[in-house]
Amino acid sequence: MRPASRPRLVLASLLGPVAWVLAFLLVSVLINFTIEIELGLLVTVASLVVAALVLALLRHGRDSEERRYVGPA
């Protein structure tokens, strides 16, 4: 198998937590366990924020390395 491309990895990193939020919202509507669902939503939103921050830091680091070694065009 080939490794996933960078855009697919980014998409999976961001859409995974969003899918969990939607699943938790659906379950919270169908089943009335609000405290447990709210805790699950909190954990999922936190993972989405962490994923977005890590991806932003990785992009910033990659861009700065590229600027450092490539130089002006």
C-alpha positions in Angstrom: 0.0 0.0 0.0 1.1 3.5 -0.7 1.3 6.1 2.1 -1.6 8.6 2.2 -0.9 11.9 0.5 -0.5 15.0 2.7 -4.0 16.5 1.8 -5.6 13.2 2.7 -3.8 13.1 6.1 -4.9 16.6 6.9 -8.4 15.9 5.9 -8.5 12.8 8.0 -7.0 14.6 11.0 -9.7 17.3 10.8 -12.7 15.3 9.7 -12.2 12.5 12.3 -13.1 14.6 15.3 -15.9 16.4 13.4 -17.4 13.0 12.7 -17.3 12.1 16.4 -19.0 15.4 17.3 -21.8 14.6 14.8 -22.1 11.1 16.2 -22.3 12.4 19.8 -24.9 14.9 18.8 -27.0 12.2 17.1 -26.8 10.0 20.1 -27.6 12.8 22.5 -30.8 13.4 20.5 -31.8 9.8 20.4 -30.8 8.8 24.0 -31.1 11.2 26.9 -27.8 10.7 28.6 -26.9 14.4 28.5 -24.0 14.5 31.0 -22.1 11.6 29.4 -22.7 13.0 25.9 -21.6 16.5 26.9 -18.4 15.0 28.3 -17.8 13.1 25.0 -18.5 16.3 23.1 -16.0 18.2 25.2 -13.3 15.5 24.6 -14.0 15.4 20.9 -13.9 19.2 20.5 -10.7 19.3 22.4 -9.1 16.7 20.1 -10.2 18.8 17.1 -8.6 21.9 18.5 -5.4 20.0 19.3 -5.3 18.5 15.8 -5.8 21.9 14.2 -3.0 23.4 16.3 -0.6 20.6 15.6 -1.3 20.8 11.9 -0.8 24.6 12.0 2.5 24.2 13.8 3.7 21.6 11.4 2.8 23.8 8.4 4.6 26.8 9.9 7.7 24.7 10.6 7.7 23.3 7.1 7.2 26.8 5.6 10.1 28.3 7.6 12.4 25.4 6.7 11.5 25.8 3.1 12.2 29.6 3.2 15.5 28.9 5.1 16.9 26.4 2.6 15.3 27.6 -0.7 15.8 31.3 -0.3 14.2 34.0 -2.4 13.2 33.0 -5.9 
